[in-house]
Amino acid sequence: MSDFIASIKANFNERYPGIHHAIVKHYFTSIIILIIFFAFILRYFQLNVGLPYLYFWDEPLTASNALQMIKTGDYNPHFFKYGSLMIYLNLLIDQLYRIYLSL
């Protein structure tokens, strides 16, 4: 059976030289275009999720509290649902960034 398939394949390659390369090239190009299209669609529908915060849905809860602590000078976050370590780390990074910008 495999000899039969090999003979058909050889006969096809003799009759239509280069057609296999064109089909593979067209197939590869189509796959790349589909991947880019679906990536664009997914990115388009999720473009404004979470703005102005860029990374995670809970970032406003920690980053906003750290910024509020900088504004008021009160180092009690008044929010303990996630624990205060992440808020204090955000506060430290924000303070270091503020010092860096003032140089």
C-alpha positions as a Python dict, from the first residue, in 0.01 Angstrom:
ca = {
    (1, 'M'): (0, 0, 0),
    (2, 'S'): (281, 242, 82),
    (3, 'D'): (438, 175, -261),
    (4, 'F'): (110, 272, -421),
    (5, 'I'): (96, 599, -227),
    (6, 'A'): (460, 670, -304),
    (7, 'S'): (399, 615, -676),
    (8, 'I'): (98, 850, -671),
    (9, 'K'): (303, 1112, -489),
    (10, 'A'): (593, 1077, -734),
    (11, 'N'): (353, 1097, -1028),
    (12, 'F'): (193, 1410, -883),
    (13, 'N'): (533, 1575, -827),
    (14, 'E'): (634, 1496, -1186),
    (15, 'R'): (313, 1635, -1332),
    (16, 'Y'): (296, 1946, -1115),
    (17, 'P'): (645, 2053, -1010),
    (18, 'G'): (653, 2316, -740),
    (19, 'I'): (284, 2286, -656),
    (20, 'H'): (360, 2123, -321),
    (21, 'H'): (585, 2414, -222),
    (22, 'A'): (316, 2664, -324),
    (23, 'I'): (49, 2482, -123),
    (24, 'V'): (268, 2466, 187),
    (25, 'K'): (363, 2833, 150),
    (26, 'H'): (-2, 2934, 107),
    (27, 'Y'): (-106, 2719, 405),
    (28, 'F'): (165, 2868, 628),
    (29, 'T'): (73, 3223, 525),
    (30, 'S'): (-295, 3155, 594),
    (31, 'I'): (-218, 3020, 940),
    (32, 'I'): (-4, 3323, 1027),
    (33, 'I'): (-274, 3562, 905),
    (34, 'L'): (-538, 3380, 1113),
    (35, 'I'): (-320, 3391, 1425),
    (36, 'I'): (-258, 3764, 1382),
    (37, 'F'): (-628, 3827, 1315),
    (38, 'F'): (-743, 3641, 1626),
    (39, 'A'): (-474, 3808, 1838),
    (40, 'F'): (-593, 4147, 1712),
    (41, 'I'): (-957, 4065, 1788),
    (42, 'L'): (-875, 3946, 2140),
    (43, 'R'): (-660, 4252, 2205),
    (44, 'Y'): (-921, 4489, 2061),
    (45, 'F'): (-1199, 4369, 2290),
    (46, 'Q'): (-976, 4377, 2600),
    (47, 'L'): (-804, 4706, 2519),
    (48, 'N'): (-952, 4921, 2794),
    (49, 'V'): (-991, 4665, 3073),
    (50, 'G'): (-846, 4792, 3398),
    (51, 'L'): (-730, 5131, 3275),
    (52, 'P'): (-540, 5331, 3400),
    (53, 'Y'): (-383, 5031, 3575),
    (54, 'L'): (-202, 4806, 3332),
    (55, 'Y'): (-153, 4467, 3489),
    (56, 'F'): (-410, 4305, 3718),
    (57, 'W'): (-768, 4366, 3821),
    (58, 'D'): (-677, 4415, 4188),
    (59, 'E'): (-399, 4665, 4122),
    (60, 'P'): (-623, 4966, 4199),
    (61, 'L'): (-687, 4827, 4547),
    (62, 'T'): (-319, 4823, 4639),
    (63, 'A'): (-173, 5101, 4425),
    (64, 'S'): (-445, 5353, 4506),
    (65, 'N'): (-402, 5295, 4878),
    (66, 'A'): (-27, 5347, 4848),
    (67, 'L'): (-78, 5670, 4655),
    (68, 'Q'): (-334, 5787, 4912),
    (69, 'M'): (-79, 5721, 5187),
    (70, 'I'): (172, 5941, 5003),
    (71, 'K'): (-83, 6221, 4959),
    (72, 'T'): (-207, 6228, 5318),
    (73, 'G'): (108, 6122, 5504),
    (74, 'D'): (-103, 5872, 5703),
    (75, 'Y'): (82, 5540, 5680),
    (76, 'N'): (-219, 5336, 5786),
    (77, 'P'): (-364, 5188, 5465),
    (78, 'H'): (-714, 5144, 5617),
    (79, 'F'): (-752, 4839, 5392),
    (80, 'F'): (-649, 4497, 5516),
    (81, 'K'): (-832, 4255, 5290),
    (82, 'Y'): (-512, 4143, 5113),
    (83, 'G'): (-278, 4225, 5397),
    (84, 'S'): (-72, 4539, 5405),
    (85, 'L'): (259, 4402, 5274),
    (86, 'M'): (170, 4463, 4910),
    (87, 'I'): (49, 4814, 4986),
    (88, 'Y'): (370, 4896, 5171),
    (89, 'L'): (579, 4752, 4886),
    (90, 'N'): (389, 4973, 4642),
    (91, 'L'): (447, 5267, 4875),
    (92, 'L'): (820, 5194, 4885),
    (93, 'I'): (844, 5168, 4506),
    (94, 'D'): (640, 5485, 4459),
    (95, 'Q'): (862, 5674, 4703),
    (96, 'L'): (1180, 5548, 4535),
    (97, 'Y'): (1042, 5648, 4196),
    (98, 'R'): (951, 5992, 4328),
    (99, 'I'): (1307, 6036, 4459),
    (100, 'Y'): (1446, 5918, 4124),
    (101, 'L'): (1234, 6172, 3937),
    (102, 'S'): (1346, 6456, 4162),
    (103, 'L'): (1716, 6397, 4085),
}
